[in-house]
């Protein structure tokens, strides 16, 4: 075997081992890219095995067609006993917290083809994938654009009352709003109640912040952010 080829093989194994160790350290399951996930999901046919890890209240508002809600341990055990281990199982929550724990439970029961929706239901909706919904479409893009054009500075928080990360961001935004003393208007958009708008804004995860100046978006950030970063963006 040539030395250069041997070096390549050793480097490849080291990279794979490093990835596995990193995943183990982080305690998170590796996720498929969203486009690859949708390929696997669509290949599963008209009646895929789908589990919803959210609360019953969340499920009643929006859910992936065919999904079964398993919001309690008892419910999970009953549903898991009916699933076919030879077929893929798809799981989701609003992000990848509860769904990750659910996926681990399934793997511990011997399911070998368990897939989480990467980014959760918020990403699924943001990508324009279909959901069964009992709530209205919410704001139209025209109504939204008029809303963000009313003030010089507008900070839009695309959020959900069910999202843990969104709840952690709330006090930061409250403090920021007080700090800027009315210079910036903060608007909250409930993602579940504004599915089409979430898609139009290309929101891929929650929370997502969009900062507007004179009706034009100047900054977008998904995930948590500090008050100092927000203030710096307004003062730029």
C-alpha positions in Angstrom: 0.0 0.0 0.0 1.4 3.4 -1.0 2.3 5.7 2.0 0.1 8.5 0.6 -2.9 6.3 0.4 -2.2 4.8 3.8 -2.1 8.3 5.2 -5.4 9.1 3.6 -7.1 6.0 5.1 -5.7 6.8 8.6 -6.9 10.4 8.3 -10.3 9.2 7.3 -10.6 6.8 10.3 -9.4 9.6 12.6 -12.1 12.0 11.3 -14.8 9.4 11.7 -13.7 8.6 15.2 -13.5 12.3 16.0 -17.1 12.8 14.8 -18.3 9.9 16.9 -16.6 11.1 20.0 -17.9 14.6 19.4 -21.4 13.3 19.1 -21.0 11.3 22.2 -19.7 14.2 24.2 -22.4 16.5 23.0 -25.1 13.9 23.9 -27.0 14.7 20.7 -27.9 12.4 17.9 -26.6 13.2 14.5 -29.4 14.5 12.2 -29.8 14.2 8.5 -29.7 17.4 6.3 -33.3 18.5 5.8 -33.3 17.7 2.1 -32.0 14.2 2.7 -34.6 13.7 5.5 -37.4 14.7 3.2 -36.2 12.1 0.6 -36.3 9.4 3.2 -39.7 10.6 4.5 -41.3 10.7 1.0 -39.9 7.3 0.2 -41.7 5.8 3.2 -45.0 6.0 1.3 -48.5 7.3 2.0 -48.7 6.0 5.6 -45.3 6.6 7.3 -44.8 5.8 11.0 -44.7 9.3 12.6 -44.6 10.1 16.3 -45.2 13.6 17.7 -43.3 14.2 21.0 -45.0 17.4 21.9 -47.8 18.1 24.3 -51.4 17.2 23.4 -52.2 21.0 23.3 -49.5 21.6 20.7 -50.6 18.6 18.7 -54.2 19.7 18.5 -53.1 22.9 16.8 -50.7 21.6 14.1 -49.3 18.2 13.3 -47.7 16.2 10.4 -50.4 14.2 8.6 -50.6 10.7 10.1 -48.6 11.6 13.2 -49.5 10.0 16.5 -49.1 12.0 19.7 -47.1 10.3 22.4 -47.1 13.0 25.1 -47.0 10.5 28.0 -44.9 7.5 28.8 -48.0 5.2 28.9 -49.1 6.5 25.5 -45.6 6.0 24.1 -45.4 2.4 25.3 -48.8 1.5 23.8 -48.0 3.1 20.4 -44.4 1.7 20.2 -45.8 -1.8 20.6 -47.8 -1.3 17.4 -44.9 -0.1 15.2 -43.1 -2.2 12.7 -39.4 -2.3 13.5 -38.6 -3.2 9.8 -39.9 0.2 8.7 -38.5 3.7 9.4 -40.0 5.7 12.2 -40.1 9.5 12.0 -40.2 11.6 15.2 -40.5 15.3 15.8 -41.1 18.1 18.4 -40.9 21.8 18.0 -37.1 21.6 17.7 -34.9 18.6 18.5 -35.2 18.4 22.2 -38.1 16.1 23.1 -37.8 14.3 19.7 -34.2 13.4 20.5 -35.2 11.8 23.7 -38.0 10.0 22.0 -35.7 8.7 19.3 -33.3 7.4 21.9 -36.1 5.5 23.6 -37.1 3.9 20.3 -33.5 2.8 19.5 -33.3 1.3 23.0 -36.4 -0.8 22.0 -34.6 -2.1 18.9 -35.8 0.3 16.2 -32.8 0.8 13.9 -34.3 3.3 11.4 -35.3 6.3 13.5 -35.2 9.7 12.0 -35.8 13.1 13.6 -37.1 16.0 11.5 -34.0 18.3 11.6 -35.0 21.6 13.1 -38.3 20.1 14.3 -41.8 21.1 13.3 -40.8 24.8 13.1 -38.3 23.9 10.3 -40.9 21.6 8.6 -43.4 24.5 8.5 -40.7 27.0 7.5 -39.8 24.8 4.5 -43.4 24.8 3.4 -44.0 21.1 4.2 -47.7 20.3 4.8 -49.3 20.1 8.2 -52.8 19.4 9.5 -53.9 22.5 11.3 -56.8 23.7 13.4 -55.7 27.3 13.6 -55.9 30.0 10.9 -53.1 31.1 8.5 -52.5 34.3 10.5 -50.9 37.4 9.0 -50.4 37.7 5.3 -47.1 38.8 4.0 -48.7 42.2 2.9 -50.1 42.7 6.4 -46.7 41.8 7.9 -44.8 44.2 5.6 -47.1 47.1 6.6 -46.6 46.2 10.3 -42.8 46.4 10.1 -42.9 49.6 8.0 -44.8 51.5 10.7 -41.7 52.4 12.8 -38.1 53.3 12.0 -36.8 50.3 13.9 -38.8 47.0 14.4 -37.5 43.8 15.9 -39.6 40.8 15.0 -39.4 37.7 17.2 -40.7 34.6 15.4 -41.4 32.5 18.4 -43.6 29.9 20.1 -45.0 29.7 23.6 -44.0 26.0 23.6 -40.4 26.6 22.6 -37.9 26.3 25.5 -35.3 28.5 23.7 -37.9 31.1 23.0 -38.8 31.3 26.6 -35.1 31.8 27.5 -35.0 34.7 25.0 -38.1 36.5 26.4 -36.3 38.2 29.4 -33.5 39.3 27.1 -36.0 41.0 24.7 -37.9 42.5 27.6 -34.7 44.0 29.0 -33.6 45.2 25.5 -36.9 46.9 25.0 -36.6 48.8 28.2 -32.9 49.7 27.4 -33.7 51.3 24.1 -36.6 53.3 25.5 -39.1 53.0 22.7 -36.5 53.4 19.9 -37.2 49.9 18.7 -40.6 48.3 18.5 -40.6 44.6 19.4 -43.2 42.5 17.6 -43.8 38.8 18.5 -45.1 36.4 15.8 -46.4 33.0 17.0 -45.1 30.6 14.5 -47.9 28.0 15.0 -50.5 30.6 14.2 -48.7 32.1 11.2 -47.7 29.1 9.2 -47.7 30.7 5.8 -45.8 33.8 7.1 -43.2 31.6 8.7 -42.7 29.9 5.3 -42.6 33.3 3.5 -40.0 34.6 5.9 -38.0 31.3 5.4 -37.8 30.7 9.1 -35.8 27.6 9.7 -35.8 27.4 13.5 -37.1 29.0 16.6 -36.6 31.6 17.9 -35.7 33.7 14.9 -35.1 37.4 15.1 -35.5 39.8 12.2 -34.4 43.5 12.6 -36.0 46.0 10.3 -35.0 49.6 9.6 -37.4 51.7 7.6 -39.3 48.6 6.6 -36.2 46.8 5.3 -34.6 43.8 7.0 -31.0 44.5 8.1 -30.2 41.5 10.3 -31.5 38.0 10.9 -30.5 35.7 13.7 -31.8 32.2 14.7 -31.3 31.0 18.2 -30.4 32.9 21.4 -28.8 36.3 21.4 -27.5 38.7 24.1 -28.9 42.1 24.8 -25.5 43.7 24.0 -25.6 42.1 20.5 -29.1 43.5 19.9 -28.1 47.0 21.0 -24.9 46.9 18.9 -27.0 46.1 15.8 -29.3 49.1 16.4 -26.3 51.4 16.9 -24.4 50.3 13.9 
